[in-house]
Amino acid sequence: IREDARSVARNFYSFLGVDTKFYNDSFDDKIYETKALRFKALNTPVQLCVQILSKLNAQPLLGALYPMWAKIGKKKTKKPPLSQQDRREAYSLFKKDIKKTERLLGRDLSAWKPKA
């Protein structure tokens, strides 16, 4: 999916019976990137400020400060790998759904399966 988002979107739209030409460049954006605190020592004071501003009903100020803190206070990091035990457990819970998704999309999702 990551390597060919446009193709996946076209196939999905075709499956839904809607215009397959629609594509938004934001589809390529990473939205939920894994991030870690850049300055751990600042996290507690920042959280305290958030609590105080919340109690003062200063939501507009919080709304303005949050994106800045998210950009300055956090850094991109690699997400920790899923252990084989967790992968097996998740796969056992979602096995039927994964197989159904494979059939619906006509795609091989073996990368989601745990290693033997």
C-alpha positions as CSV (number, residue, x, y, z in Angstrom):
1,I,0.0,0.0,0.0
2,R,2.8,2.4,0.9
3,E,4.7,1.8,-2.4
4,D,1.6,2.3,-4.6
5,A,-1.1,4.3,-2.8
6,R,-2.6,5.5,-6.1
7,S,-3.1,2.0,-7.4
8,V,-4.7,0.9,-4.1
9,A,-7.0,3.9,-4.1
10,R,-8.0,3.3,-7.8
11,N,-8.8,-0.4,-7.0
12,F,-10.7,0.6,-3.8
13,Y,-12.7,3.3,-5.7
14,S,-13.5,0.7,-8.5
15,F,-14.7,-1.7,-5.9
16,L,-17.0,1.0,-4.5
17,G,-18.2,2.0,-7.9
18,V,-17.0,5.6,-7.7
19,D,-14.8,7.8,-9.8
20,T,-11.4,6.1,-10.0
21,K,-9.6,9.2,-11.1
22,F,-9.9,11.0,-7.8
23,Y,-6.7,11.3,-5.9
24,N,-5.5,13.8,-3.4
25,D,-1.8,14.5,-2.9
26,S,-2.4,14.4,0.9
27,F,-2.9,10.6,0.5
28,D,0.9,10.5,0.3
29,D,1.3,12.3,3.6
30,K,2.4,10.5,6.7
31,I,-0.2,11.3,9.3
32,Y,0.5,9.1,12.3
33,E,4.2,9.0,12.3
34,T,5.9,7.6,15.3
35,K,7.5,10.3,17.4
36,A,9.5,10.5,20.6
37,L,10.0,13.3,23.0
38,R,13.0,15.4,22.0
39,F,13.4,17.1,25.4
40,K,12.1,14.7,28.1
41,A,12.8,17.2,30.9
42,L,10.4,19.7,29.3
43,N,7.5,17.3,29.1
44,T,6.3,17.7,32.7
45,P,6.4,21.6,32.6
46,V,4.6,21.6,29.2
47,Q,1.9,19.2,30.6
48,L,1.5,21.5,33.6
49,C,1.0,24.5,31.3
50,V,-1.6,22.6,29.3
51,Q,-3.5,21.8,32.5
52,I,-3.4,25.4,33.7
53,L,-4.5,26.8,30.3
54,S,-7.3,24.2,30.2
55,K,-8.6,25.3,33.6
56,L,-8.4,29.0,32.4
57,N,-10.5,28.0,29.3
58,A,-7.7,29.2,27.1
59,Q,-8.4,26.7,24.3
60,P,-7.5,29.2,21.5
61,L,-4.1,29.6,23.0
62,L,-3.7,25.9,23.5
63,G,-4.7,25.4,19.9
64,A,-2.0,27.8,18.7
65,L,0.7,26.3,21.0
66,Y,0.1,22.6,20.4
67,P,1.3,22.4,16.8
68,M,4.4,24.3,17.8
69,W,5.1,21.9,20.6
70,A,4.4,18.9,18.4
71,K,6.9,20.2,15.9
72,I,9.7,21.4,18.3
73,G,9.2,19.0,21.2
74,K,9.0,15.7,19.3
75,K,11.3,14.0,16.8
76,K,10.6,11.3,14.3
77,T,11.7,7.9,15.4
78,K,11.3,4.3,14.2
79,K,8.4,2.5,15.7
80,P,9.5,-0.5,17.7
81,P,9.0,-3.8,15.8
82,L,6.1,-6.0,16.7
83,S,7.2,-9.1,18.4
84,Q,6.5,-12.5,16.7
85,Q,4.3,-13.5,19.6
86,D,2.2,-10.3,19.3
87,R,2.1,-10.7,15.5
88,R,0.8,-14.3,15.9
89,E,-1.8,-13.2,18.5
90,A,-3.0,-10.3,16.3
91,Y,-3.1,-12.5,13.3
92,S,-5.2,-15.1,15.1
93,L,-7.7,-12.4,16.0
94,F,-7.9,-10.9,12.5
95,K,-7.2,-14.0,10.3
96,K,-10.8,-14.1,8.9
97,D,-10.8,-10.3,8.2
98,I,-7.3,-10.5,6.5
99,K,-8.4,-13.3,4.2
100,K,-11.6,-11.4,3.4
101,T,-9.7,-8.2,2.7
102,E,-7.3,-10.2,0.4
103,R,-10.2,-11.5,-1.6
104,L,-11.9,-8.1,-1.8
105,L,-8.8,-6.2,-2.8
106,G,-7.3,-9.0,-4.9
107,R,-4.0,-8.4,-3.2
108,D,-1.6,-10.7,-1.3
109,L,-1.4,-9.6,2.3
110,S,1.1,-12.3,3.4
111,A,3.3,-9.6,4.8
112,W,0.7,-9.3,7.6
113,K,1.0,-13.0,8.5
114,P,3.4,-14.1,11.2
115,K,6.5,-16.0,10.3
116,A,6.4,-19.7,11.1
